[in-house]
Protein backbone atom coordinates (compact mmCIF):
# COMPACT_ATOMS: atom_id res chain seq x y z
CA UNK A 1 0.00 0.00 0.00
CA UNK A 2 2.88 2.37 0.86
CA UNK A 3 4.55 1.66 -2.50
CA UNK A 4 1.29 2.43 -4.32
CA UNK A 5 0.93 5.73 -2.44
CA UNK A 6 4.52 6.67 -3.26
CA UNK A 7 3.98 5.88 -6.93
CA UNK A 8 0.85 8.03 -7.01
CA UNK A 9 2.65 10.88 -5.25
CA UNK A 10 5.51 10.74 -7.78
CA UNK A 11 3.03 10.62 -10.65
CA UNK A 12 1.10 13.59 -9.30
CA UNK A 13 4.31 15.59 -8.93
CA UNK A 14 5.31 14.70 -12.49
CA UNK A 15 1.89 15.71 -13.85
CA UNK A 16 1.94 19.01 -11.95
CA UNK A 17 5.36 19.75 -13.43
CA UNK A 18 4.24 18.77 -16.92
CA UNK A 19 1.20 21.03 -16.78
CA UNK A 20 2.70 23.78 -14.61
CA UNK A 21 1.71 27.26 -15.85
CA UNK A 22 0.46 25.80 -19.11
CA UNK A 23 -1.95 28.07 -20.93
CA UNK A 24 -5.02 26.16 -22.07
CA UNK A 25 -7.55 27.07 -24.71
CA UNK A 26 -10.81 25.16 -24.88
CA UNK A 27 -12.21 24.52 -28.33
CA UNK A 28 -15.39 22.84 -29.49
CA UNK A 29 -14.67 19.50 -31.17
CA UNK A 30 -16.37 20.87 -34.28
CA UNK A 31 -13.78 23.64 -34.50
CA UNK A 32 -10.93 21.13 -34.40
CA UNK A 33 -12.39 18.15 -36.25
CA UNK A 34 -15.18 17.22 -38.62
CA UNK A 35 -17.32 14.24 -39.47
CA UNK A 36 -16.40 12.34 -42.59
CA UNK A 37 -18.94 13.23 -45.28
CA UNK A 38 -17.35 10.95 -47.88
CA UNK A 39 -19.45 8.02 -49.06
CA UNK A 40 -18.15 4.67 -50.23
CA UNK A 41 -19.85 1.83 -52.12
CA UNK A 42 -19.96 -1.36 -50.05
CA UNK A 43 -19.00 -3.43 -53.08
CA UNK A 44 -15.63 -1.65 -53.13
CA UNK A 45 -14.73 -2.65 -49.58
CA UNK A 46 -12.46 -5.57 -48.74
CA UNK A 47 -13.58 -8.35 -46.40
CA UNK A 48 -12.02 -6.63 -43.39
CA UNK A 49 -12.70 -2.95 -43.93
CA UNK A 50 -16.27 -2.49 -42.75
CA UNK A 51 -16.87 -1.35 -39.17
CA UNK A 52 -20.12 -1.56 -37.24
CA UNK A 53 -20.67 -0.84 -33.54
CA UNK A 54 -19.93 -4.45 -32.54
CA UNK A 55 -16.41 -4.07 -33.92
CA UNK A 56 -15.74 -1.20 -31.52
CA UNK A 57 -16.20 -3.72 -28.70
CA UNK A 58 -14.21 -6.49 -30.34
CA UNK A 59 -11.54 -4.02 -31.50
CA UNK A 60 -11.16 -5.73 -34.86
CA UNK A 61 -12.14 -5.26 -38.48
CA UNK A 62 -15.66 -5.91 -39.67
CA UNK A 63 -16.98 -8.23 -42.34
CA UNK A 64 -18.55 -7.36 -45.65
CA UNK A 65 -21.19 -9.97 -46.25
CA UNK A 66 -24.97 -10.28 -46.62
CA UNK A 67 -25.55 -11.17 -42.98
CA UNK A 68 -23.59 -8.26 -41.54
CA UNK A 69 -23.98 -5.27 -43.85
CA UNK A 70 -26.60 -2.63 -43.06
CA UNK A 71 -29.49 -2.11 -45.44
CA UNK A 72 -27.70 0.42 -47.60
CA UNK A 73 -25.33 0.33 -50.53
CA UNK A 74 -23.49 3.42 -49.40
CA UNK A 75 -21.46 3.81 -46.22
CA UNK A 76 -19.48 6.65 -44.66
CA UNK A 77 -15.79 6.34 -45.52
CA UNK A 78 -13.08 6.64 -42.91
CA UNK A 79 -9.32 7.01 -43.27
CA UNK A 80 -6.28 5.74 -41.40
CA UNK A 81 -6.03 7.66 -38.11
CA UNK A 82 -9.67 8.73 -38.04
CA UNK A 83 -11.46 8.31 -34.72
CA UNK A 84 -14.54 6.10 -34.83
CA UNK A 85 -17.22 6.76 -32.20
CA UNK A 86 -20.15 4.49 -31.37
CA UNK A 87 -23.39 6.37 -31.96
CA UNK A 88 -25.97 4.12 -30.28
CA UNK A 89 -26.35 2.82 -26.75
CA UNK A 90 -24.66 0.74 -25.37
CA UNK A 91 -21.83 1.78 -27.69
CA UNK A 92 -21.76 5.50 -26.88
CA UNK A 93 -18.67 4.84 -24.75
CA UNK A 94 -16.77 2.97 -27.46
CA UNK A 95 -14.09 4.91 -29.32
CA UNK A 96 -11.55 3.43 -31.72
CA UNK A 97 -8.63 4.88 -33.69
CA UNK A 98 -8.83 3.50 -37.22
CA UNK A 99 -5.84 1.35 -38.17
CA UNK A 100 -6.79 1.29 -41.86
CA UNK A 101 -9.14 2.96 -44.33
CA UNK A 102 -12.64 1.60 -44.92
CA UNK A 103 -16.34 2.25 -44.45
CA UNK A 104 -18.57 2.41 -41.38
CA UNK A 105 -22.29 2.14 -40.77
CA UNK A 106 -24.57 4.91 -39.53
CA UNK A 107 -24.13 3.63 -35.98
CA UNK A 108 -20.48 4.70 -36.09
CA UNK A 109 -19.28 8.29 -36.53
CA UNK A 110 -15.95 8.92 -38.26
CA UNK A 111 -14.22 12.02 -36.86
CA UNK A 112 -11.19 13.56 -38.61
CA UNK A 113 -8.96 16.42 -37.43
CA UNK A 114 -9.32 19.41 -39.75
CA UNK A 115 -6.33 20.36 -41.91
CA UNK A 116 -5.74 23.68 -40.14
CA UNK A 117 -5.55 21.95 -36.71
CA UNK A 118 -3.33 18.97 -37.61
CA UNK A 119 -0.24 20.98 -36.66
CA UNK A 120 -1.50 21.63 -33.14
CA UNK A 121 -3.73 18.67 -32.16
CA UNK A 122 -2.45 15.11 -32.09
CA UNK A 123 -4.81 12.36 -33.23
CA UNK A 124 -3.68 10.12 -30.36
CA UNK A 125 -4.28 12.92 -27.86
CA UNK A 126 -7.77 13.51 -29.25
CA UNK A 127 -8.43 9.76 -29.09
CA UNK A 128 -7.70 9.70 -25.36
CA UNK A 129 -9.87 12.77 -24.77
CA UNK A 130 -12.80 11.08 -26.50
CA UNK A 131 -12.15 7.80 -24.65
CA UNK A 132 -12.68 9.51 -21.31
CA UNK A 133 -15.59 9.01 -18.94
CA UNK A 134 -16.25 12.74 -19.22
CA UNK A 135 -16.99 12.43 -22.94
CA UNK A 136 -19.21 9.39 -22.33
CA UNK A 137 -21.18 11.20 -19.60
CA UNK A 138 -21.57 14.19 -21.92
CA UNK A 139 -22.79 11.89 -24.71
CA UNK A 140 -25.35 10.25 -22.45
CA UNK A 141 -26.54 13.62 -21.16
CA UNK A 142 -27.26 14.86 -24.69
CA UNK A 143 -28.33 11.57 -26.30
CA UNK A 144 -31.59 11.49 -28.23
CA UNK A 145 -34.32 8.87 -27.85
CA UNK A 146 -35.64 6.87 -24.91
CA UNK A 147 -35.64 3.15 -25.73
CA UNK A 148 -32.37 3.17 -27.69
CA UNK A 149 -30.59 6.51 -27.21
CA UNK A 150 -28.44 7.76 -30.07
CA UNK A 151 -25.62 10.26 -29.99
CA UNK A 152 -26.53 13.88 -30.63
CA UNK A 153 -24.21 14.94 -33.47
CA UNK A 154 -24.60 18.65 -32.76
CA UNK A 155 -23.78 18.10 -29.09
CA UNK A 156 -20.77 15.93 -29.92
CA UNK A 157 -19.36 18.63 -32.16
CA UNK A 158 -19.86 21.14 -29.33
CA UNK A 159 -17.91 19.03 -26.80
CA UNK A 160 -15.09 21.16 -25.42
CA UNK A 161 -11.51 19.87 -25.67
CA UNK A 162 -8.41 21.42 -24.05
CA UNK A 163 -5.47 22.53 -26.20
CA UNK A 164 -2.35 23.29 -24.14
CA UNK A 165 -0.11 26.17 -25.28
CA UNK A 166 -2.33 27.06 -28.26
CA UNK A 167 0.08 29.79 -29.42
CA UNK A 168 3.08 27.45 -29.39
CA UNK A 169 2.29 24.39 -31.58
CA UNK A 170 5.67 22.76 -30.95
CA UNK A 171 5.31 22.90 -27.17
CA UNK A 172 1.62 21.94 -27.38
CA UNK A 173 2.38 18.79 -29.38
CA UNK A 174 5.27 17.95 -27.02
CA UNK A 175 2.92 18.05 -24.00
CA UNK A 176 0.30 16.04 -25.85
CA UNK A 177 2.95 13.49 -26.89
CA UNK A 178 4.08 13.05 -23.28
CA UNK A 179 0.50 12.50 -22.12
CA UNK A 180 -0.01 9.98 -24.92
CA UNK A 181 3.28 8.21 -24.06
CA UNK A 182 2.21 7.67 -20.45
CA UNK A 183 -1.26 6.46 -21.37
CA UNK A 184 0.11 4.23 -24.13
CA UNK A 185 2.34 2.57 -21.53
CA UNK A 186 -0.71 1.73 -19.41
CA UNK A 187 -2.67 0.38 -22.37
CA UNK A 188 0.37 -1.69 -23.46
CA UNK A 189 0.50 -3.36 -20.04
CA UNK A 190 -3.22 -4.15 -20.26
CA UNK A 191 -2.79 -5.46 -23.81
CA UNK A 192 0.02 -7.76 -22.66
CA UNK A 193 -2.13 -9.15 -19.87
CA UNK A 194 -5.07 -9.56 -22.25
CA UNK A 195 -2.90 -11.52 -24.69
CA UNK A 196 -1.80 -13.77 -21.83
CA UNK A 197 -5.41 -14.22 -20.78
CA UNK A 198 -6.42 -15.22 -24.32
CA UNK A 199 -3.62 -17.78 -24.37
CA UNK A 200 -4.82 -19.19 -21.04
CA UNK A 201 -8.37 -19.37 -22.36
CA UNK A 202 -7.21 -21.37 -25.38
CA UNK A 203 -5.34 -23.70 -23.04
CA UNK A 204 -8.42 -24.01 -20.84
CA UNK A 205 -10.65 -24.80 -23.83
CA UNK A 206 -8.19 -27.42 -25.07
CA UNK A 207 -7.98 -29.28 -21.75
CA UNK A 208 -11.71 -28.99 -21.13
CA UNK A 209 -12.55 -30.62 -24.47
CA UNK A 210 -9.82 -33.20 -23.90
CA UNK A 211 -11.19 -34.16 -20.47
CA UNK A 212 -14.76 -34.36 -21.73
CA UNK A 213 -14.00 -36.43 -24.83
CA UNK A 214 -13.17 -39.57 -22.79
CA UNK A 215 -10.89 -40.93 -25.49
CA UNK A 216 -10.18 -44.06 -23.42
CA UNK A 217 -13.85 -45.02 -23.18
CA UNK A 218 -15.74 -45.77 -19.96
CA UNK A 219 -18.49 -43.35 -20.88
CA UNK A 220 -22.08 -43.36 -22.10
CA UNK A 221 -23.53 -40.46 -24.09
CA UNK A 222 -26.98 -39.84 -22.62
CA UNK A 223 -29.59 -37.55 -24.20
CA UNK A 224 -30.74 -34.71 -21.96
CA UNK A 225 -34.35 -35.73 -22.59
CA UNK A 226 -33.67 -38.93 -20.62
CA UNK A 227 -31.94 -37.36 -17.64
CA UNK A 228 -33.39 -33.86 -17.25
CA UNK A 229 -36.58 -31.88 -16.99
CA UNK A 230 -37.06 -28.45 -18.63
CA UNK A 231 -39.00 -25.42 -17.43
CA UNK A 232 -39.56 -22.16 -19.31
CA UNK A 233 -39.12 -18.95 -17.32
CA UNK A 234 -41.55 -16.38 -15.96
CA UNK A 235 -42.98 -13.86 -18.42
CA UNK A 236 -43.11 -10.43 -16.79
CA UNK A 237 -41.83 -6.90 -17.19
CA UNK A 238 -38.54 -6.16 -15.46
CA UNK A 239 -38.57 -3.45 -12.76
CA UNK A 240 -35.99 -1.02 -11.39
CA UNK A 241 -36.60 -2.46 -7.90
CA UNK A 242 -38.29 -5.46 -6.35
CA UNK A 243 -38.02 -8.49 -4.05
CA UNK A 244 -35.83 -10.60 -6.37
CA UNK A 245 -33.40 -10.10 -9.19
CA UNK A 246 -35.00 -10.83 -12.55
CA UNK A 247 -32.48 -12.90 -14.49
CA UNK A 248 -32.89 -12.22 -18.22
CA UNK A 249 -31.37 -13.66 -21.36
CA UNK A 250 -29.03 -10.65 -21.59
CA UNK A 251 -27.66 -11.37 -18.09
CA UNK A 252 -25.64 -14.37 -19.27
CA UNK A 253 -22.19 -13.07 -20.15
CA UNK A 254 -19.70 -14.48 -22.66
CA UNK A 255 -18.15 -16.71 -20.00
CA UNK A 256 -21.43 -18.41 -19.16
CA UNK A 257 -21.73 -16.55 -15.88
CA UNK A 258 -24.37 -14.23 -14.45
CA UNK A 259 -23.42 -10.65 -15.21
CA UNK A 260 -22.80 -8.60 -12.03
CA UNK A 261 -24.06 -5.40 -13.71
CA UNK A 262 -27.39 -3.96 -14.86
CA UNK A 263 -29.59 -5.67 -12.28
CA UNK A 264 -33.33 -5.62 -12.90
CA UNK A 265 -35.95 -6.87 -10.47
CA UNK A 266 -39.39 -8.40 -10.00
CA UNK A 267 -41.67 -8.76 -6.98
CA UNK A 268 -42.12 -12.28 -5.58
CA UNK A 269 -45.70 -13.55 -5.64
CA UNK A 270 -47.61 -16.85 -5.39
CA UNK A 271 -47.66 -16.88 -9.18
CA UNK A 272 -43.90 -16.76 -9.64
CA UNK A 273 -42.51 -18.46 -6.53
CA UNK A 274 -41.93 -21.64 -8.52
CA UNK A 275 -39.46 -19.71 -10.71
CA UNK A 276 -37.17 -18.83 -7.77
CA UNK A 277 -33.64 -20.06 -8.40
CA UNK A 278 -31.68 -22.31 -6.09
CA UNK A 279 -27.93 -22.74 -5.79
CA UNK A 280 -26.44 -24.54 -8.82
CA UNK A 281 -29.58 -24.20 -10.94
CA UNK A 282 -28.77 -24.23 -14.67
CA UNK A 283 -30.28 -21.76 -17.14
CA UNK A 284 -29.99 -21.72 -20.93
CA UNK A 285 -30.86 -18.95 -23.39
CA UNK A 286 -33.34 -20.33 -25.91
CA UNK A 287 -33.55 -17.61 -28.55
CA UNK A 288 -31.66 -14.86 -30.33
CA UNK A 289 -27.94 -14.37 -30.83
CA UNK A 290 -27.17 -15.82 -27.38
CA UNK A 291 -29.09 -19.09 -27.93
CA UNK A 292 -27.47 -22.04 -26.16
CA UNK A 293 -25.55 -19.89 -23.69
CA UNK A 294 -25.73 -21.72 -20.36
CA UNK A 295 -25.08 -20.31 -16.89
CA UNK A 296 -25.04 -21.82 -13.43
CA UNK A 297 -26.63 -19.81 -10.62
CA UNK A 298 -24.04 -19.41 -7.86
CA UNK A 299 -25.42 -16.36 -6.07
CA UNK A 300 -26.91 -16.24 -2.57
CA UNK A 301 -29.75 -13.77 -3.19
CA UNK A 302 -33.34 -14.37 -4.38
CA UNK A 303 -33.70 -14.45 -8.15
CA UNK A 304 -36.39 -15.38 -10.67
CA UNK A 305 -35.59 -16.35 -14.25
CA UNK A 306 -37.32 -14.78 -17.24
CA UNK A 307 -39.32 -16.27 -20.10
CA UNK A 308 -36.60 -16.57 -22.76
CA UNK A 309 -34.62 -18.87 -20.46
CA UNK A 310 -34.99 -22.60 -19.85
CA UNK A 311 -34.11 -24.16 -16.49
CA UNK A 312 -32.55 -27.61 -16.70
CA UNK A 313 -33.43 -29.97 -13.84
CA UNK A 314 -30.83 -32.74 -14.19
CA UNK A 315 -31.12 -36.01 -12.28
CA UNK A 316 -28.69 -35.44 -9.34
CA UNK A 317 -27.91 -39.18 -9.21
CA UNK A 318 -26.57 -39.02 -12.76
CA UNK A 319 -25.11 -35.56 -13.38
CA UNK A 320 -23.26 -32.99 -11.29
CA UNK A 321 -24.70 -29.57 -12.34
CA UNK A 322 -21.25 -27.97 -12.50
CA UNK A 323 -20.04 -30.84 -14.69
CA UNK A 324 -22.86 -30.13 -17.12
CA UNK A 325 -22.08 -26.40 -17.04
CA UNK A 326 -18.49 -27.04 -18.12
CA UNK A 327 -19.77 -29.37 -20.85
CA UNK A 328 -22.18 -26.64 -22.06
CA UNK A 329 -19.23 -24.28 -22.65
CA UNK A 330 -17.34 -26.83 -24.76
CA UNK A 331 -17.16 -27.50 -28.49
CA UNK A 332 -18.72 -30.89 -27.75
CA UNK A 333 -21.94 -29.09 -26.80
CA UNK A 334 -21.81 -26.37 -29.47
CA UNK A 335 -21.27 -28.78 -32.34
CA UNK A 336 -24.62 -30.33 -31.40
CA UNK A 337 -26.40 -27.05 -30.60
CA UNK A 338 -25.52 -25.44 -33.92
CA UNK A 339 -27.00 -28.40 -35.79
CA UNK A 340 -30.20 -28.43 -33.71
CA UNK A 341 -30.98 -24.70 -33.71
CA UNK A 342 -33.85 -23.54 -35.91
CA UNK A 343 -34.87 -20.18 -37.37
CA UNK A 344 -33.04 -17.63 -39.48
CA UNK A 345 -32.74 -14.06 -38.24
CA UNK A 346 -33.89 -15.07 -34.74
CA UNK A 347 -32.43 -18.51 -33.86
CA UNK A 348 -34.60 -20.76 -31.68
CA UNK A 349 -33.24 -23.45 -29.39
CA UNK A 350 -36.24 -24.72 -27.45
CA UNK A 351 -36.71 -27.63 -25.05
CA UNK A 352 -37.48 -30.06 -27.88
CA UNK A 353 -34.09 -29.33 -29.44
CA UNK A 354 -32.30 -29.34 -26.09
CA UNK A 355 -33.68 -32.81 -25.29
CA UNK A 356 -31.67 -34.20 -28.18
CA UNK A 357 -28.30 -32.99 -26.91
CA UNK A 358 -26.06 -35.84 -25.75
CA UNK A 359 -23.90 -35.56 -22.62
CA UNK A 360 -20.96 -37.87 -21.79
CA UNK A 361 -21.61 -39.64 -18.46
CA UNK A 362 -18.57 -41.53 -17.13
CA UNK A 363 -18.97 -44.97 -15.49
CA UNK A 364 -22.76 -44.99 -16.03
CA UNK A 365 -23.27 -48.29 -14.20
CA UNK A 366 -21.63 -47.07 -10.97
CA UNK A 367 -23.30 -43.94 -9.58
CA UNK A 368 -20.71 -43.23 -6.87
CA UNK A 369 -17.76 -43.69 -9.24
CA UNK A 370 -19.47 -41.61 -11.94
CA UNK A 371 -20.17 -38.65 -9.66
CA UNK A 372 -16.66 -38.87 -8.19
CA UNK A 373 -15.14 -38.69 -11.68
CA UNK A 374 -17.39 -35.76 -12.58
CA UNK A 375 -16.31 -33.97 -9.37
CA UNK A 376 -12.64 -34.58 -10.27
CA UNK A 377 -13.15 -33.06 -13.71
CA UNK A 378 -15.04 -30.10 -12.22
CA UNK A 379 -12.20 -29.48 -9.76
CA UNK A 380 -9.63 -29.33 -12.57
CA UNK A 381 -11.76 -27.18 -14.87
CA UNK A 382 -12.74 -24.80 -12.07
CA UNK A 383 -9.03 -24.07 -11.58
CA UNK A 384 -8.65 -23.20 -15.26
CA UNK A 385 -11.88 -21.19 -15.22
CA UNK A 386 -10.71 -19.11 -12.25
CA UNK A 387 -7.54 -18.18 -14.11
CA UNK A 388 -9.34 -17.43 -17.37
CA UNK A 389 -12.66 -15.92 -16.27
CA UNK A 390 -12.83 -15.00 -12.58
CA UNK A 391 -13.33 -11.30 -11.85
CA UNK A 392 -12.10 -11.80 -8.26
CA UNK A 393 -8.83 -13.61 -8.98
CA UNK A 394 -6.39 -14.50 -11.74
CA UNK A 395 -5.68 -12.47 -14.86
CA UNK A 396 -9.16 -10.90 -15.25
CA UNK A 397 -8.77 -9.35 -11.81
CA UNK A 398 -5.29 -8.05 -12.70
CA UNK A 399 -6.61 -6.59 -15.96
CA UNK A 400 -9.45 -4.89 -14.11
CA UNK A 401 -6.99 -3.31 -11.65
CA UNK A 402 -4.73 -2.14 -14.49
CA UNK A 403 -7.74 -0.62 -16.25
CA UNK A 404 -8.75 1.29 -13.13
CA UNK A 405 -5.18 2.51 -12.74
CA UNK A 406 -5.13 3.65 -16.36
CA UNK A 407 -8.45 5.51 -15.97
CA UNK A 408 -7.20 7.20 -12.79
CA UNK A 409 -4.06 8.57 -14.43
CA UNK A 410 -5.87 9.40 -17.67
CA UNK A 411 -8.26 11.65 -15.77
CA UNK A 412 -5.33 13.27 -13.94
CA UNK A 413 -3.39 13.90 -17.14
CA UNK A 414 -6.41 15.39 -18.87
CA UNK A 415 -7.54 17.53 -15.93
CA UNK A 416 -6.74 20.94 -17.40
CA UNK A 417 -8.48 23.98 -15.87
CA UNK A 418 -11.92 23.71 -17.41
CA UNK A 419 -14.36 26.32 -18.57
CA UNK A 420 -18.10 25.76 -18.47
CA UNK A 421 -19.38 23.77 -21.44
CA UNK A 422 -22.06 25.43 -23.48
CA UNK A 423 -25.52 23.95 -23.51
CA UNK A 424 -26.75 22.64 -26.87
N, C-alpha and C positions, 0 to 999 in steps of 0.2 A: 504493500500500500504506500509506503514511504517513497519507494522508487517511482511509482506512478505519479505521486504528487510532485516529486522533483522534476520529472519529465514534463509535466504540464506547466510547471513554473518556468522552466527553461524555454518551452515553446511559446508561452505567453510573452516572455521577455523578448524573444526573437521577433514575434509578430509586432509587438509595440515598436521595436526598432525599425522593422521593415516599413511600417505605416506611419512612423513618426513625422509629424508636420507635413503630411502629404495632402496636397490640395485635391479635392474630389469634386467632380462635376457629375451630376445625375442627369442621364438622358433617357428619354423614352425609347424602348426597344425599336419602335418604328422609325426613329431618327437614325438609328445605328444599323438596322438590318431591315430586310424586306422578305415577304413571302415569295416563293417561287411562283411565277405566273406561267411558266413554260409548260406546255402540254406534250405528252409523248404517247405514241400509239403502242398499245400493249403488245402487239404482234412484233414490235421491234426489240422488245426486252429479252434478255437472256434468261435462263432458268433460275438464276439466283439474284436477279436485280429488281424484284418487286418487293416492296415493304408494306405490310399492313400492321395494325396495332399489335397483333400477337407477336410479331417479330421484335418489337421493342422490348418485350418481356424476355424472349428467348435470346436476344442479342445476336441474331444471325440473319442471313439473307432470306428473302421470301421465295415463293415458288410461283411461277407463271403457269397455271394450268386451269382447266375448266372448273375444278372444285374449289379453287382458292381465289380466283380473280373476282373483283367486284363487278356489278352489272353495268359496266361502261367500257367503251373501247378506248377511252382517253384518260390518262392519268397525269397527275402533276409530276414533272421531272424534278429530280434533285441531282446535285453535283457532289463530287468528293469534297468533304469538309463541311458540307451543309449540316445544320442541326435539325433533326427530325423530332417533332413533338407530338405525343399522343393527344388526340383531340376529342376523346370520348371516355367517359368514366367506364371502367376503373383505370384507364390508361393516361389520365391527365397528369400523372406524376412521372410518366416514362419519357425520358429524353435520350437521344442517341446521336452520336456524331457519325455521319455517313463515311464509311470506309471505301466507298466506290460510288459511281454514278448509276442512276436508275430511275424508277418511277414509284410513286407512293399513292395510296388510296386517299379518299377524302377524309378518312379518320386519322390521317397523319399530316401534320403541317411541316413543310420544308422551309426553314428560315436560313437566309444567306446574308452575311455582312455586306453592306453597301460598299461600293468601290471607294468612296471618299472617306470611309472609316477603317478600311483594311490596314492602314498604316498606324492606327492608334488603338484598335481593339483586336485582341487575339481570339481566334475561333475557339481555342481550348479554354480560355478564360471565360468566354461567353457560355460555353457548354456547362462549365461548373456553376455559373450563376443560375442558369436555367434548370440545373439539376437539384437546386436547393429546395428545402422545405418551404421557404418563403415564397418561391415562385408557385409551388403546388398549392399552397394556401390561398394565394392570390387568384390562381386559376379557379379553384373551387368556389371562392367568394363571388366571382363574376360569371360562373358557368350558367349556360342557358338550358332550360328544360328541367322537368321534375323526375320522371321515371328514369331517364338515361341522359344525365347532363352532358352537354357538349361545351367545348371551350369557346369563349367569346373572343373572336378574332380581334375586334376593336380593342378590347381590354388587354389582350396579350401584347398588342403593339404599343399600348400605353404603359406597360410595365417598366418601372424605372430601374436602370442599371447604373452602377457607379464606375466612373472612368477616372483612375488616379492620374494626377499630373497631366491634365488635358492639354496644356500648352507646351508640354515637353514629350512628344511621342516616343523618343528613345527611352527616357526614364519610365514612362508609363508602361511600355511593353516589357521593360526589364522587371518591374514590379509584378506585372501580370505573369511573366514567365516564372518568377520565383514562387508565386502562389500555385501555379499549375504544377511546378516541379514537386512541391511538397504533397499536393493532393494526388498526383500521379503515383508517388511512392506508396501512399496508402492503398490506392486501388490496385497497384501491382502486388502488394502483399496479399490482398483479398483474392486476386486472380490466381495467385500461386496456391493458396489454400483451396480454392474452388476446384482447380485442376487436380489436386491431390484427392479431394472428396469424390470427384467423378471417377478417378481411378479406383478408389475404394469401393464405390458403388458397382463398378463393373466386376470387381473381384467378388463382391457379395453376391451379385446376380449369378455369377459362374458357379460358386460353391452351393448356392441355394438350389439351382437346377440340377447340379450334380448329386446332391444329397437326396433330392426328391425323385430322381429317375430310377433309383434302386436297380442299378445295372446288374447286380449279382442275384437278382430274384428275391424270393421271400416276400412277395407283395401281391395284393389283389386290387385291381382297379374297380372300385365300386361307384355306381352312379349315384348322384346326390338324391335323386328321387327315391332311392331305396333306404337312405340313411338320414334323411333330413325332412323337416317340415318347412313351409314357406308362408310368410304372412306379409301382406302389403301394409304400408304405413297409413298414418292418420291424415286425412285430407282436411286441412284447416288453413286459415290465414295466419302467417307469422306476425308476432307482436313485438313491440320494443321492450316490453317487460311482461313478466308472468311467473307462474309457479315452477315451470320447468323449461330447460332449454329445448328449442324445437330444432332437431337435427334434420337438415335438408340435404338434398343431393349435392349442392354446392359446398357443403361443409366437409366433404371428403377431399383431402389434399392429394398431391401427386404421389406421396409416399404411403397412401392407404391409411392415413391417420385422420383423426378428427381435428379440424382446423381450430386453433385456439382463438382466432379472431372473428369479428363480425357475428357475435352471438345474437340470435333471435329467440323469442320465447312463445310459450303457450300456457294457458291456465289448465291445471289438472281438473278433470271432471270424471263422473261415473262413465261417461261415454268413451273417454280416451285412456282410462287407467290401464287397460290391457296393452297399450302401446308403450308403457314405461319401460325403459331399457335397464337391464341388469348387467353386472360386471361380466365382461367377455362375450357379450352378445355381438353377433356378426350382422352387418348391414351391407347390402350391395345396391349400387345405383342401377336402375333398370331402363333408363332411357337417356337420349341425348349423347353429347360428345363424351360424357364420363361413364357411359354404360359399362358395366362389369367391374368398376372400381369397388373394392371391398375394404371395409374398415372394421376394426374390432373396438368395441366400446370399453375403454379402460378408465373412465372418469368416475368420480365418487359423488356426483351431484345428480339430481333428478333430470331426466331427459326423455323426450318423446320423439319418435322418428316419423318423418313426413311421408306423404303418399307416393312419391317417386322412388322410394326405397323398399327393398325387400329384406325382411329379417329371416336369417337361416337358423333353424332350430335343429342342430345336429345331434344325433344319438350320442350321449356322453360316454357310453360304453364302447363306442367304436372310434370316435374322433375327438381329439383335443382341439378346442376352438382355435387356439393360437397356431396349431399345426396347420389347420385349414387356412388361416389368414396368410401364413407364409406361402402356402401353395397358391393362393389366389393372386399373389403378386408375381408369380413365376410365368415363364414362357409356356410351361406345361398347361397352365390354365388358359392363357390368352390364345394359344393356338386353337383351343376348342371353342372359346367364346367368340372369336372372330368368325368362325364357321357357322355358329349357331345364331348370331345376331340377325335380326330382320329389319326391314325399313331402309329408306334411302337417306333423305336429308335429316331425319330424326330417328337414329337407330333405336331399336326396341330389343330388350333382353329380359323377357318376362320369366315367370316361374316355370312355365312349360319348357322353355329353352334351358333354364338353369338345371332342371331335373335331369337333363341329359349329360351334364358335365360329369366326367369320371375323375375320381380322386384315388391316389395310391394309398392303400391301407396296409402297413407292414404286419406280418405275422397274424393274418386275419383269424386263424383258429385258436389263438391264445390271447385273450383280452388283456391280461396283465402285461405280457411281453410286448404287445402291440402299443399300448399306451406308454409304456416305459421307453420304447424306441422313439415314439413321437415326441415325448418330453425331451429326450436327448437331442433330437434334431432341432427342436424349438430353442433349447439352451444355446446351441451353437449359432443358430441364425439370429437369435436376439442379440448376441454379442456383435455380429456383423451389422445388424440394423442400428444398434446404438451408435456405432462409429459413423455409419453412413447417413443416418436420418434424425438422430435425437437432437432436439433443440435445447436439451439441458446438459449434454455431455458430448465429447468427441469433436470432430471437425465442424459440424454445423454450429455448435456453440461458439467455437473459436472464430468462425466467420462472422457470426452475429456480433461478437465483441469488437472485432476489427471494424465492422461496418459502423457501429456506434462511435468508435474512436474517430473514424474518418469523418463522420457527420459533425462531430463536436469541433474538430479542427477546421473543417470546411466553413462552418458558421463563424468561427473566430476570424479566419483569414478574410472572409467576405463582409466583415462587420464594419464597413466604412460609416462615418457619420452620415445619417440618412435624413433626407428631407421628406416631408409628407407627400405620399403618392396622391395623384389627382384621381378624383372619382369619375368613372366613365358613365 
